Amino acid sequence: MLALSLGLTAALIWAVHDLLARKLSQGAAIVPMVLLVLASGSLVLLAPALILGTWAELSIRAVLLSCTAGLAFAVAIGTLYRAFSMAPARIVSPIIGAYPMISLALAVAQGRAVTPADWLAVAAVVAGIAMVSLTAGDDAAAGHAPMWHLPAMGWSFLSACAFAGTFAIGQEAARQASELPTILITRLTAVLVMGGLFVWTRSSLSSLHGQWRIVALMGAMDAVALSLVTASGGLPQAEYAAVSASLFGVGTILLAAYFLNEKLRPLQWAGVITVFGGIAALSLQG
């Protein structure tokens, strides 16, 4: 189905984005990097949205929904980086990767039909992500103190809720109006939120010296991936796009295994197979 395909494509793009982020985030300031990622992504969307977007369909309700999705997206990105600065991926990733459960819960709250088989398939996706993340190895050398694990879990849960909210609210905005204008408004809102935080914390872009081109590329990739998930709002089983997009975490590990020679152990491969089994089950349900 199309919604599932869009989500899988977004997952692949986010996986590459995460692979780049892993190399650049070491010692870099979080707020300037996130701001540049959001701003560059908005620039990529600006021309297509202005030229191809049907702005006449844009209602006040669609604008408010898009702004709310933008606020949620800013929270999702900020808390994601905050969690990873406090605890290793094996603690953070399984919690953030569980956001599909929240996505389906939101779909139920919206009155959409979700079957027990859907829940079992999503449970398989989340379980597979957890298996891969929890067996990713000992990260003690990264300098993460166990005392920070509990707060990091709280930030991770908040990030998962914010990502689920971003997708659900963004898709609803896309159903109310043309996709491109709502997507652009969502990102611009996130830029304004992060820009305010940038000013408030008196941050500087100097920490990104020599890296701005790669960070700008990451912003473009993030914009395309989020647009794919948001644009699926008018499709049947739109929540499947948000569910399948959660594969980005596993995709990052697979890319690292290939490009960085980070081998996966048998239990990690079992987790990957479990994830793709859950996605296949979702496809059959569709």
LINDA-V831244 format. One record per residue. N is the residue number from 1. RES is the residue in one letter. PHI is phi in whole degrees, -180 to 180 (999 if undefined). Layout:
# LINDA-V831244
n-><N/N>
res-><RES/RES>
phi-><PHI/PHI>
This chain:
# LINDA-V831244
n-><1/2/3/4/5/6/7/8/9/10/11/12/13/14/15/16/17/18/19/20/21/22/23/24/25/26/27/28/29/30/31/32/33/34/35/36/37/38/39/40/41/42/43/44/45/46/47/48/49/50/51/52/53/54/55/56/57/58/59/60/61/62/63/64/65/66/67/68/69/70/71/72/73/74/75/76/77/78/79/80/81/82/83/84/85/86/87/88/89/90/91/92/93/94/95/96/97/98/99/100/101/102/103/104/105/106/107/108/109/110/111/112/113/114/115/116/117/118/119/120/121/122/123/124/125/126/127/128/129/130/131/132/133/134/135/136/137/138/139/140/141/142/143/144/145/146/147/148/149/150/151/152/153/154/155/156/157/158/159/160/161/162/163/164/165/166/167/168/169/170/171/172/173/174/175/176/177/178/179/180/181/182/183/184/185/186/187/188/189/190/191/192/193/194/195/196/197/198/199/200/201/202/203/204/205/206/207/208/209/210/211/212/213/214/215/216/217/218/219/220/221/222/223/224/225/226/227/228/229/230/231/232/233/234/235/236/237/238/239/240/241/242/243/244/245/246/247/248/249/250/251/252/253/254/255/256/257/258/259/260/261/262/263/264/265/266/267/268/269/270/271/272/273/274/275/276/277/278/279/280/281/282/283/284/285/286>
res-><M/L/A/L/S/L/G/L/T/A/A/L/I/W/A/V/H/D/L/L/A/R/K/L/S/Q/G/A/A/I/V/P/M/V/L/L/V/L/A/S/G/S/L/V/L/L/A/P/A/L/I/L/G/T/W/A/E/L/S/I/R/A/V/L/L/S/C/T/A/G/L/A/F/A/V/A/I/G/T/L/Y/R/A/F/S/M/A/P/A/R/I/V/S/P/I/I/G/A/Y/P/M/I/S/L/A/L/A/V/A/Q/G/R/A/V/T/P/A/D/W/L/A/V/A/A/V/V/A/G/I/A/M/V/S/L/T/A/G/D/D/A/A/A/G/H/A/P/M/W/H/L/P/A/M/G/W/S/F/L/S/A/C/A/F/A/G/T/F/A/I/G/Q/E/A/A/R/Q/A/S/E/L/P/T/I/L/I/T/R/L/T/A/V/L/V/M/G/G/L/F/V/W/T/R/S/S/L/S/S/L/H/G/Q/W/R/I/V/A/L/M/G/A/M/D/A/V/A/L/S/L/V/T/A/S/G/G/L/P/Q/A/E/Y/A/A/V/S/A/S/L/F/G/V/G/T/I/L/L/A/A/Y/F/L/N/E/K/L/R/P/L/Q/W/A/G/V/I/T/V/F/G/G/I/A/A/L/S/L/Q/G>
phi-><999/-67/-60/-66/-64/-63/-65/-67/-64/-61/-62/-65/-63/-66/-64/-65/-57/-66/-63/-68/-63/-62/-80/-94/-79/-66/80/-87/-73/-71/-60/-60/-65/-64/-62/-68/-61/-67/-67/-66/-64/-66/-64/-63/-84/-59/-63/-59/-67/-71/-86/-99/-72/-94/-72/-66/-81/-73/-99/-61/-62/-65/-64/-64/-64/-65/-64/-65/-63/-65/-63/-64/-67/-62/-65/-61/-68/-63/-71/-61/-65/-63/-64/-70/-80/-112/-151/-70/-61/-67/-91/-83/-59/-62/-73/-67/-66/-84/-62/-59/-60/-69/-61/-69/-62/-67/-64/-64/-63/-84/85/-90/-76/-130/-89/-57/-64/-61/-63/-66/-66/-66/-60/-66/-61/-66/-63/-65/-61/-64/-62/-67/-70/-72/-107/-74/113/-83/-102/-60/-69/-78/86/-86/-84/-56/-64/-92/-64/-65/-60/-63/-64/-66/-63/-64/-64/-63/-64/-61/-63/-68/-64/-62/-65/-59/-67/-66/-70/-63/-67/-66/-62/-66/-74/-82/-154/-67/-64/-60/-62/-68/-65/-64/-63/-59/-69/-64/-64/-62/-63/-63/-64/-70/-64/-63/-67/-61/-68/-63/-88/54/-77/-140/-82/-64/-69/-100/-58/85/-120/-65/-66/-68/-64/-64/-62/-60/-64/-64/-65/-63/-63/-65/-63/-65/-65/-62/-68/-67/-66/-78/-58/-90/-95/-62/51/-61/-65/-64/-64/-67/-66/-69/-65/-68/-70/-58/-65/-68/-60/-62/-66/-65/-65/-66/-65/-84/-88/-107/59/-93/-69/-97/-83/-54/-67/-68/-63/-61/-64/-62/-63/-63/-61/-69/-65/-65/-65/-62/-65/-62/-63/-65/-64/-71>
